[in-house]
Amino acid sequence: MKHILLIVVVAVALWSCSGSGVEKPTVTVSLPPQKFILEQIVGDAYDVRALVVSGGDAENYDPSFTNLMSVRNSKAYMTMGNIGFEQAVVDKIRQENPGLPVYDSSRGINFIRGTHGNDYDVDPHTWSSVANVRIMAANMEADMERVDPGRARQFRANLKRFTATLDSLDADYRRRLEPLRGSSFLVWHPSLSYFARDYGLHQIALGGAEHKEVSIPALREAIEEARGSGASVFFVQRDIDSRQAESANERIGARRVEFVPLDYDWMAQMDIVVNALTAKR
């Protein structure tokens, strides 16, 4: 009996040391940049989980059992809306939790088409635009009010602060990039289409829509376009972009800059892109 009493006392003590002992409710998103955005809205009231890890490859992502359990047990799942694996995740979860709220974070965005295959395919990299992130943040805030009406005032206040930050960031980028309007930059994978549109720049993708080898004729044509464009910066994704990227740049001679489109620190990655383009040559 004394042993049982001791176990109970220790358990209570551990529970007390851990705080309230109540886990935060969870909301699941698809990608790390979404996690960053949503955390600006919910603060520390929710545990926000992303299916794809920071710096991962969304195009080759296959959800694990643990990932699916995370979605199933969440208060809501917020999709990007145009990521290949998302519909498969929703279909699987609907079988076990048909009442799970699913929200599209990218609704209302003016999509770019034709960069990832045929002219009807939507470019999924919507978060590469500050203007788009402003829309996504507003969508997420409205969705969280549906999930948790009791915290609506808190969510709105957080959105207001985050929107002010985004407005300041966008104004700074526009000021710095205006002298470069009409100029070109290089990428291997077309992941900065929305960024280019926002600031009047031209993105030249040397590789294809997928992180795979491209045909020699196609690569030769892309290299010639790059050399004729005067582009001096080549953005690459370390450990993901094809080995052809290096050999192509040997013939172009652009400055190689590594960035991580799927990094959690979305703002830092945007700064990397803008700083590289505006650096003195």
LUMLUMSE-77395 format. One record per residue (C-alpha): residue in three letters; x, y, z. Coordinates in Angstrom, 3 decimals, decimal comma. Example, Ala and Ser with C-alpha at 12.3 -4.5 7.8 and 13.67 -1.06 7.14 Angstrom:
REM residues 2
<lumza aa="ALA" u="12,300" v="-4,500" w="7,800"/>
<lumza aa="SER" u="13,670" v="-1,060" w="7,140"/>
//
This chain:
REM residues 281
<lumza aa="MET" u="0,000" v="0,000" w="0,000"/>
<lumza aa="LYS" u="2,887" v="2,321" w="0,859"/>
<lumza aa="HIS" u="4,439" v="1,656" w="-2,562"/>
<lumza aa="ILE" u="1,177" v="2,539" w="-4,305"/>
<lumza aa="LEU" u="0,871" v="5,736" w="-2,292"/>
<lumza aa="LEU" u="4,464" v="6,692" w="-3,188"/>
<lumza aa="ILE" u="3,779" v="6,188" w="-6,904"/>
<lumza aa="VAL" u="0,698" v="8,402" w="-6,699"/>
<lumza aa="VAL" u="2,628" v="11,149" w="-4,896"/>
<lumza aa="VAL" u="5,454" v="11,071" w="-7,468"/>
<lumza aa="ALA" u="2,979" v="11,159" w="-10,360"/>
<lumza aa="VAL" u="1,204" v="14,181" w="-8,895"/>
<lumza aa="ALA" u="4,535" v="15,923" w="-8,327"/>
<lumza aa="LEU" u="5,616" v="15,340" w="-11,930"/>
<lumza aa="TRP" u="2,279" v="16,592" w="-13,196"/>
<lumza aa="SER" u="2,614" v="19,728" w="-11,096"/>
<lumza aa="CYS" u="6,149" v="20,412" w="-12,348"/>
<lumza aa="SER" u="5,018" v="20,172" w="-15,939"/>
<lumza aa="GLY" u="2,605" v="23,069" w="-15,536"/>
<lumza aa="SER" u="-1,106" v="22,562" w="-15,951"/>
<lumza aa="GLY" u="-0,627" v="19,069" w="-17,330"/>
<lumza aa="VAL" u="-2,965" v="19,919" w="-20,209"/>
<lumza aa="GLU" u="-1,572" v="19,651" w="-23,727"/>
<lumza aa="LYS" u="-2,157" v="22,463" w="-26,162"/>
<lumza aa="PRO" u="-4,701" v="21,802" w="-28,903"/>
<lumza aa="THR" u="-3,126" v="21,060" w="-32,279"/>
<lumza aa="VAL" u="-3,646" v="22,495" w="-35,747"/>
<lumza aa="THR" u="-1,841" v="20,813" w="-38,650"/>
<lumza aa="VAL" u="-0,614" v="22,557" w="-41,792"/>
<lumza aa="SER" u="1,107" v="21,182" w="-44,866"/>
<lumza aa="LEU" u="4,331" v="23,182" w="-45,065"/>
<lumza aa="PRO" u="6,813" v="24,929" w="-42,740"/>
<lumza aa="PRO" u="6,126" v="28,449" w="-44,119"/>
<lumza aa="GLN" u="2,456" v="27,902" w="-43,233"/>
<lumza aa="LYS" u="3,487" v="26,942" w="-39,706"/>
<lumza aa="PHE" u="5,394" v="30,214" w="-39,410"/>
<lumza aa="ILE" u="2,422" v="32,228" w="-40,639"/>
<lumza aa="LEU" u="-0,150" v="30,487" w="-38,447"/>
<lumza aa="GLU" u="2,012" v="30,853" w="-35,345"/>
<lumza aa="GLN" u="1,932" v="34,617" w="-35,852"/>
<lumza aa="ILE" u="-1,863" v="34,357" w="-35,540"/>
<lumza aa="VAL" u="-2,335" v="31,845" w="-32,716"/>
<lumza aa="GLY" u="0,719" v="32,721" w="-30,622"/>
<lumza aa="ASP" u="1,342" v="30,059" w="-27,988"/>
<lumza aa="ALA" u="-2,297" v="29,031" w="-27,689"/>
<lumza aa="TYR" u="-1,903" v="26,163" w="-30,164"/>
<lumza aa="ASP" u="0,679" v="23,594" w="-31,152"/>
<lumza aa="VAL" u="1,090" v="24,087" w="-34,906"/>
<lumza aa="ARG" u="2,523" v="21,098" w="-36,747"/>
<lumza aa="ALA" u="3,717" v="20,921" w="-40,350"/>
<lumza aa="LEU" u="3,597" v="17,653" w="-42,284"/>
<lumza aa="VAL" u="6,730" v="18,407" w="-44,322"/>
<lumza aa="VAL" u="9,845" v="19,146" w="-42,293"/>
<lumza aa="SER" u="11,690" v="22,433" w="-42,691"/>
<lumza aa="GLY" u="13,837" v="22,279" w="-45,813"/>
<lumza aa="GLY" u="12,099" v="19,125" w="-47,033"/>
<lumza aa="ASP" u="10,873" v="18,195" w="-50,492"/>
<lumza aa="ALA" u="7,100" v="18,543" w="-50,762"/>
<lumza aa="GLU" u="6,988" v="17,114" w="-54,273"/>
<lumza aa="ASN" u="8,300" v="13,738" w="-53,131"/>
<lumza aa="TYR" u="6,601" v="13,718" w="-49,739"/>
<lumza aa="ASP" u="4,695" v="10,640" w="-48,613"/>
<lumza aa="PRO" u="2,787" v="11,076" w="-45,320"/>
<lumza aa="SER" u="3,727" v="8,631" w="-42,576"/>
<lumza aa="PHE" u="1,308" v="7,018" w="-40,152"/>
<lumza aa="THR" u="2,452" v="9,485" w="-37,489"/>
<lumza aa="ASN" u="1,705" v="12,398" w="-39,819"/>
<lumza aa="LEU" u="-1,769" v="11,097" w="-40,537"/>
<lumza aa="MET" u="-2,453" v="10,605" w="-36,830"/>
<lumza aa="SER" u="-1,374" v="14,206" w="-36,221"/>
<lumza aa="VAL" u="-3,872" v="15,449" w="-38,775"/>
<lumza aa="ARG" u="-6,657" v="13,211" w="-37,518"/>
<lumza aa="ASN" u="-6,251" v="14,444" w="-33,935"/>
<lumza aa="SER" u="-6,027" v="18,115" w="-34,865"/>
<lumza aa="LYS" u="-8,662" v="20,775" w="-34,409"/>
<lumza aa="ALA" u="-8,246" v="21,574" w="-38,109"/>
<lumza aa="TYR" u="-6,034" v="20,913" w="-41,121"/>
<lumza aa="MET" u="-4,970" v="23,900" w="-43,213"/>
<lumza aa="THR" u="-3,814" v="23,059" w="-46,723"/>
<lumza aa="MET" u="-1,860" v="25,164" w="-49,176"/>
<lumza aa="GLY" u="-4,475" v="24,170" w="-51,700"/>
<lumza aa="ASN" u="-2,205" v="23,172" w="-54,579"/>
<lumza aa="ILE" u="0,309" v="20,731" w="-53,124"/>
<lumza aa="GLY" u="0,200" v="17,261" w="-54,672"/>
<lumza aa="PHE" u="-0,017" v="15,172" w="-51,496"/>
<lumza aa="GLU" u="-2,754" v="17,190" w="-49,797"/>
<lumza aa="GLN" u="-5,776" v="15,560" w="-51,423"/>
<lumza aa="ALA" u="-4,468" v="12,098" w="-50,571"/>
<lumza aa="VAL" u="-4,075" v="13,161" w="-46,921"/>
<lumza aa="VAL" u="-7,593" v="14,595" w="-46,815"/>
<lumza aa="ASP" u="-9,079" v="11,478" w="-48,412"/>
<lumza aa="LYS" u="-7,412" v="9,213" w="-45,848"/>
<lumza aa="ILE" u="-8,359" v="11,352" w="-42,874"/>
<lumza aa="ARG" u="-11,964" v="11,730" w="-44,004"/>
<lumza aa="GLN" u="-12,388" v="7,976" w="-43,594"/>
<lumza aa="GLU" u="-11,595" v="8,160" w="-39,874"/>
<lumza aa="ASN" u="-12,523" v="11,708" w="-38,952"/>
<lumza aa="PRO" u="-15,125" v="12,937" w="-41,437"/>
<lumza aa="GLY" u="-15,890" v="15,988" w="-39,321"/>
<lumza aa="LEU" u="-12,338" v="17,402" w="-39,363"/>
<lumza aa="PRO" u="-12,396" v="21,009" w="-40,625"/>
<lumza aa="VAL" u="-10,167" v="21,438" w="-43,685"/>
<lumza aa="TYR" u="-9,340" v="24,948" w="-44,859"/>
<lumza aa="ASP" u="-7,521" v="26,169" w="-47,973"/>
<lumza aa="SER" u="-4,989" v="28,824" w="-46,937"/>
<lumza aa="SER" u="-4,447" v="30,033" w="-50,512"/>
<lumza aa="ARG" u="-8,032" v="30,859" w="-51,417"/>
<lumza aa="GLY" u="-8,396" v="34,275" w="-53,016"/>
<lumza aa="ILE" u="-4,861" v="34,352" w="-54,411"/>
<lumza aa="ASN" u="-4,371" v="35,241" w="-58,083"/>
<lumza aa="PHE" u="-2,611" v="32,074" w="-59,198"/>
<lumza aa="ILE" u="0,155" v="31,793" w="-61,761"/>
<lumza aa="ARG" u="-0,194" v="28,921" w="-64,209"/>
<lumza aa="GLY" u="2,071" v="27,165" w="-66,657"/>
<lumza aa="THR" u="5,305" v="27,060" w="-64,660"/>
<lumza aa="HIS" u="4,878" v="23,450" w="-63,493"/>
<lumza aa="GLY" u="3,883" v="21,499" w="-66,571"/>
<lumza aa="ASN" u="0,952" v="22,459" w="-68,766"/>
<lumza aa="ASP" u="-0,821" v="25,798" w="-68,897"/>
<lumza aa="TYR" u="-3,539" v="24,612" w="-66,503"/>
<lumza aa="ASP" u="-1,252" v="23,645" w="-63,622"/>
<lumza aa="VAL" u="-1,186" v="26,128" w="-60,752"/>
<lumza aa="ASP" u="2,222" v="27,202" w="-59,476"/>
<lumza aa="PRO" u="2,057" v="25,979" w="-55,847"/>
<lumza aa="HIS" u="4,748" v="28,280" w="-54,383"/>
<lumza aa="THR" u="2,257" v="30,906" w="-53,278"/>
<lumza aa="TRP" u="4,224" v="31,771" w="-50,132"/>
<lumza aa="SER" u="7,103" v="33,271" w="-52,164"/>
<lumza aa="SER" u="5,102" v="36,514" w="-52,251"/>
<lumza aa="VAL" u="4,626" v="38,902" w="-49,339"/>
<lumza aa="ALA" u="1,309" v="39,983" w="-50,855"/>
<lumza aa="ASN" u="0,149" v="36,357" w="-50,964"/>
<lumza aa="VAL" u="1,232" v="35,743" w="-47,384"/>
<lumza aa="ARG" u="-0,898" v="38,716" w="-46,359"/>
<lumza aa="ILE" u="-3,906" v="36,966" w="-47,947"/>
<lumza aa="MET" u="-3,005" v="33,632" w="-46,388"/>
<lumza aa="ALA" u="-2,651" v="35,164" w="-42,930"/>
<lumza aa="ALA" u="-6,115" v="36,738" w="-43,217"/>
<lumza aa="ASN" u="-7,554" v="33,383" w="-44,339"/>
<lumza aa="MET" u="-5,924" v="31,555" w="-41,443"/>
<lumza aa="GLU" u="-7,174" v="34,090" w="-38,922"/>
<lumza aa="ALA" u="-10,749" v="33,770" w="-40,200"/>
<lumza aa="ASP" u="-10,473" v="29,975" w="-40,070"/>
<lumza aa="MET" u="-9,126" v="30,021" w="-36,522"/>
<lumza aa="GLU" u="-12,101" v="32,138" w="-35,458"/>
<lumza aa="ARG" u="-14,311" v="29,307" w="-36,699"/>
<lumza aa="VAL" u="-12,226" v="26,754" w="-34,827"/>
<lumza aa="ASP" u="-11,961" v="28,769" w="-31,613"/>
<lumza aa="PRO" u="-14,425" v="31,693" w="-31,440"/>
<lumza aa="GLY" u="-13,480" v="32,392" w="-27,851"/>
<lumza aa="ARG" u="-10,033" v="33,619" w="-28,914"/>
<lumza aa="ALA" u="-11,253" v="35,734" w="-31,836"/>
<lumza aa="ARG" u="-10,099" v="39,018" w="-30,295"/>
<lumza aa="GLN" u="-6,621" v="37,609" w="-29,662"/>
<lumza aa="PHE" u="-6,370" v="36,259" w="-33,213"/>
<lumza aa="ARG" u="-7,460" v="39,570" w="-34,718"/>
<lumza aa="ALA" u="-4,936" v="41,540" w="-32,686"/>
<lumza aa="ASN" u="-2,145" v="39,175" w="-33,708"/>
<lumza aa="LEU" u="-3,179" v="39,423" w="-37,364"/>
<lumza aa="LYS" u="-3,110" v="43,205" w="-37,176"/>
<lumza aa="ARG" u="0,457" v="43,165" w="-35,844"/>
<lumza aa="PHE" u="1,617" v="40,618" w="-38,400"/>
<lumza aa="THR" u="-0,019" v="42,507" w="-41,274"/>
<lumza aa="ALA" u="1,813" v="45,670" w="-40,218"/>
<lumza aa="THR" u="5,090" v="43,713" w="-40,310"/>
<lumza aa="LEU" u="4,277" v="42,386" w="-43,786"/>
<lumza aa="ASP" u="3,376" v="45,870" w="-45,049"/>
<lumza aa="SER" u="6,712" v="47,211" w="-43,827"/>
<lumza aa="LEU" u="8,591" v="44,285" w="-45,370"/>
<lumza aa="ASP" u="6,845" v="44,701" w="-48,723"/>
<lumza aa="ALA" u="7,534" v="48,440" w="-48,791"/>
<lumza aa="ASP" u="11,229" v="47,822" w="-48,089"/>
<lumza aa="TYR" u="11,470" v="45,188" w="-50,818"/>
<lumza aa="ARG" u="9,725" v="47,412" w="-53,353"/>
<lumza aa="ARG" u="12,043" v="50,313" w="-52,624"/>
<lumza aa="ARG" u="15,159" v="48,168" w="-52,985"/>
<lumza aa="LEU" u="14,021" v="46,184" w="-56,021"/>
<lumza aa="GLU" u="12,513" v="49,030" w="-58,054"/>
<lumza aa="PRO" u="15,849" v="49,820" w="-59,777"/>
<lumza aa="LEU" u="15,981" v="46,181" w="-60,920"/>
<lumza aa="ARG" u="12,509" v="46,118" w="-62,466"/>
<lumza aa="GLY" u="12,564" v="44,192" w="-65,754"/>
<lumza aa="SER" u="15,809" v="42,360" w="-64,967"/>
<lumza aa="SER" u="16,211" v="38,594" w="-64,706"/>
<lumza aa="PHE" u="17,418" v="36,080" w="-62,160"/>
<lumza aa="LEU" u="17,998" v="32,334" w="-62,411"/>
<lumza aa="VAL" u="16,575" v="29,378" w="-60,514"/>
<lumza aa="TRP" u="16,746" v="25,669" w="-61,157"/>
<lumza aa="HIS" u="13,240" v="24,874" w="-59,949"/>
<lumza aa="PRO" u="10,605" v="27,594" w="-60,648"/>
<lumza aa="SER" u="9,924" v="28,434" w="-57,011"/>
<lumza aa="LEU" u="9,983" v="32,246" w="-57,104"/>
<lumza aa="SER" u="7,310" v="32,975" w="-59,713"/>
<lumza aa="TYR" u="5,064" v="34,999" w="-57,393"/>
<lumza aa="PHE" u="8,017" v="36,938" w="-56,015"/>
<lumza aa="ALA" u="9,076" v="37,827" w="-59,548"/>
<lumza aa="ARG" u="5,567" v="38,964" w="-60,464"/>
<lumza aa="ASP" u="5,277" v="41,171" w="-57,376"/>
<lumza aa="TYR" u="8,402" v="43,151" w="-58,145"/>
<lumza aa="GLY" u="8,443" v="43,163" w="-61,942"/>
<lumza aa="LEU" u="11,307" v="40,697" w="-62,315"/>
<lumza aa="HIS" u="11,845" v="37,815" w="-64,737"/>
<lumza aa="GLN" u="12,479" v="34,332" w="-63,397"/>
<lumza aa="ILE" u="14,391" v="31,962" w="-65,693"/>
<lumza aa="ALA" u="14,076" v="28,320" w="-64,609"/>
<lumza aa="LEU" u="16,940" v="26,252" w="-65,970"/>
<lumza aa="GLY" u="15,490" v="22,954" w="-64,767"/>
<lumza aa="GLY" u="11,985" v="21,589" w="-64,994"/>
<lumza aa="ALA" u="9,017" v="21,684" w="-62,660"/>
<lumza aa="GLU" u="10,340" v="18,600" w="-60,892"/>
<lumza aa="HIS" u="13,734" v="18,136" w="-59,261"/>
<lumza aa="LYS" u="14,944" v="15,803" w="-62,009"/>
<lumza aa="GLU" u="17,439" v="15,739" w="-64,830"/>
<lumza aa="VAL" u="16,326" v="17,634" w="-67,928"/>
<lumza aa="SER" u="17,105" v="16,766" w="-71,520"/>
<lumza aa="ILE" u="20,309" v="18,099" w="-73,036"/>
<lumza aa="PRO" u="18,499" v="20,125" w="-75,745"/>
<lumza aa="ALA" u="16,182" v="21,717" w="-73,174"/>
<lumza aa="LEU" u="19,089" v="22,552" w="-70,883"/>
<lumza aa="ARG" u="21,118" v="23,989" w="-73,758"/>
<lumza aa="GLU" u="18,201" v="26,255" w="-74,705"/>
<lumza aa="ALA" u="17,779" v="27,406" w="-71,087"/>
<lumza aa="ILE" u="21,485" v="28,181" w="-70,790"/>
<lumza aa="GLU" u="21,401" v="30,293" w="-73,929"/>
<lumza aa="GLU" u="18,406" v="32,232" w="-72,586"/>
<lumza aa="ALA" u="20,190" v="32,750" w="-69,279"/>
<lumza aa="ARG" u="23,383" v="34,000" w="-70,914"/>
<lumza aa="GLY" u="21,442" v="36,390" w="-73,102"/>
<lumza aa="SER" u="19,386" v="37,769" w="-70,217"/>
<lumza aa="GLY" u="22,276" v="39,253" w="-68,274"/>
<lumza aa="ALA" u="21,146" v="37,488" w="-65,108"/>
<lumza aa="SER" u="23,896" v="37,452" w="-62,494"/>
<lumza aa="VAL" u="22,276" v="35,524" w="-59,610"/>
<lumza aa="PHE" u="21,402" v="31,821" w="-59,613"/>
<lumza aa="PHE" u="19,243" v="30,554" w="-56,724"/>
<lumza aa="VAL" u="19,675" v="26,879" w="-55,899"/>
<lumza aa="GLN" u="18,297" v="24,512" w="-53,281"/>
<lumza aa="ARG" u="21,095" v="22,563" w="-51,638"/>
<lumza aa="ASP" u="20,694" v="18,761" w="-51,623"/>
<lumza aa="ILE" u="17,531" v="18,986" w="-53,739"/>
<lumza aa="ASP" u="18,322" v="20,595" w="-57,077"/>
<lumza aa="SER" u="19,772" v="18,429" w="-59,837"/>
<lumza aa="ARG" u="23,518" v="18,016" w="-60,294"/>
<lumza aa="GLN" u="22,940" v="19,574" w="-63,701"/>
<lumza aa="ALA" u="22,483" v="22,903" w="-61,943"/>
<lumza aa="GLU" u="26,191" v="23,122" w="-61,172"/>
<lumza aa="SER" u="27,341" v="22,150" w="-64,634"/>
<lumza aa="ALA" u="24,871" v="24,582" w="-66,220"/>
<lumza aa="ASN" u="26,148" v="27,445" w="-64,118"/>
<lumza aa="GLU" u="29,724" v="26,711" w="-65,147"/>
<lumza aa="ARG" u="28,685" v="27,883" w="-68,610"/>
<lumza aa="ILE" u="26,702" v="30,861" w="-67,319"/>
<lumza aa="GLY" u="28,959" v="32,224" w="-64,597"/>
<lumza aa="ALA" u="26,229" v="33,564" w="-62,328"/>
<lumza aa="ARG" u="26,690" v="34,016" w="-58,583"/>
<lumza aa="ARG" u="25,339" v="30,925" w="-56,847"/>
<lumza aa="VAL" u="23,058" v="31,631" w="-53,866"/>
<lumza aa="GLU" u="21,564" v="28,882" w="-51,720"/>
<lumza aa="PHE" u="18,087" v="29,305" w="-50,321"/>
<lumza aa="VAL" u="15,453" v="27,035" w="-48,786"/>
<lumza aa="PRO" u="11,902" v="27,698" w="-50,059"/>
<lumza aa="LEU" u="10,416" v="25,314" w="-47,484"/>
<lumza aa="ASP" u="12,280" v="26,698" w="-44,503"/>
<lumza aa="TYR" u="10,251" v="27,513" w="-41,391"/>
<lumza aa="ASP" u="11,918" v="30,931" w="-41,158"/>
<lumza aa="TRP" u="10,055" v="32,296" w="-44,145"/>
<lumza aa="MET" u="11,094" v="35,886" w="-43,566"/>
<lumza aa="ALA" u="14,794" v="35,015" w="-43,431"/>
<lumza aa="GLN" u="14,553" v="33,189" w="-46,761"/>
<lumza aa="MET" u="12,820" v="36,158" w="-48,387"/>
<lumza aa="ASP" u="15,629" v="38,365" w="-47,099"/>
<lumza aa="ILE" u="18,210" v="36,025" w="-48,636"/>
<lumza aa="VAL" u="16,589" v="36,428" w="-52,051"/>
<lumza aa="VAL" u="16,245" v="40,214" w="-51,869"/>
<lumza aa="ASN" u="19,717" v="40,739" w="-50,404"/>
<lumza aa="ALA" u="21,276" v="38,606" w="-53,152"/>
<lumza aa="LEU" u="19,544" v="40,528" w="-55,922"/>
<lumza aa="THR" u="20,346" v="43,954" w="-54,502"/>
<lumza aa="ALA" u="23,947" v="43,258" w="-53,469"/>
<lumza aa="LYS" u="26,554" v="45,440" w="-55,138"/>
<lumza aa="ARG" u="28,225" v="43,603" w="-58,006"/>
//
